[in-house]
């Protein structure tokens, strides 16, 4: 008996290759994670130390929080210490946060402490994600959701898309609160004021811009300037000083940590007020 080439032959099921299994696992997991973060209690823009600390405390309080950072490795300027000498300084007032996060430190002088900057940054990221915050790297926030005189989310795209100037529409993340932790550039605050013609909670009604360095005053004022600057929009860290026109402070990071904690407390109050 001869077989025709058109005769039916059962096809053996293909065994999934390790390459396919790896790709499938990453794709399924990532898109489940992204879909779960389309609606948030807190969206944090910028993965510097104040933003990461805010993410930690918000997640610890039981809020649904995601952080969006444009770089491959979130952490802002903390990784490099000062001029790539990878140590940083924190002061006595911030030590309870350092201890809560389990960071290793050593006393220096006049109520200051030294921490290895790589250890500190990695530790902040670990504790934030361990608490339940989700971090999306390589994301740029190009706009906000603005409804009925309130900031209600962020508009995101891949960082390489914006860097290359590609005409690709973004996606939208809805959030009860948004934190501008973009550092010196105050990007989200500038966008809200410029695109919507509104007044911010600053002396001029706009983004004033940072002053030159005064480490002691900059550390003090970054905590004072951490606040809600427009309904739904909060600022922390160097963005707080930049928006309100205060000083930069260089590689002393206690104010950044305390600013992040204060931002989380203010945002948590706002989130509960909307419930």
C-alpha positions, 0 to 999 in steps of 0.5 A: 500500500502506497501513501499519498502525500496528501494523506493525513498524518498526526503531528506530534505536539512540539515541545516548547523550547527553553527560549520560548518558555523564557520569552513567554514567562517574561511577557505574561508576567510583565503584562499582568504587572502592567495591567494591574498598575493601570489604576493606582493610589500613587504614581511616582515620577522619578526614581531618585531617593525621595521618590523611592522612599515615598514609594516604600512608605506608601506601599507599607501603608497599604496603598497601590503605588508604582514608580516610573523612572526614565533610566535603566537603573533607577536611583537618581544621583545617589549611585555616584555619590559625589563626583563618582566618589561613591559615598554619601552623607546623611545627618542625625535627623534622617538616621531613623529612616536609615535604620528602618531601611536596614542600611549600614552606616558609620559615624563621621563628625558633627552629627553626620554619617557616611553610607556607601552610595551603591549600598544605599541606593540598592537598599532603598530599591530593595525595601521599596519593592519588598514593601509592595511598590512596583518600579517601571524603569525605562519609562518617561512621563510626558504628560499628566491626566488632567480632569476637572482642575485636578491631576489624576494620573500620568501619560507614559511612553518608552524612554527610547521613543521620546529620545529618538523623536518617534511619533508613537502615542503613549499609554495612560495610568490613572492615579489618585495622587501623583508625585513629581520626584524628577529632581532639578528639572521639576518636569511634571510641575512645569508641564502642569503649569505650562499646558493648563495655564494654572497657578501652583502653590508657590510664591509666584504661582509657577516653577521658580527654579532652584538657587545655588548651593547652600547645603544646610538651608537646602536640606531644611527647605526641601522638607518644608517645600515637600507639599501638594502644589496643585490638587493631586500633584505633590513634590519631593526632594530637589523638585520640591526646592526647584519648584519653590525656589530654594537651594541645592544641597549636593551629596548630603541625602538626609533631606531627600529621605525625610522629604520622601517620607513626608510626601508619603504621609501627605499623599496617604492622607489625600488618598484616604480622603478620596476613599 
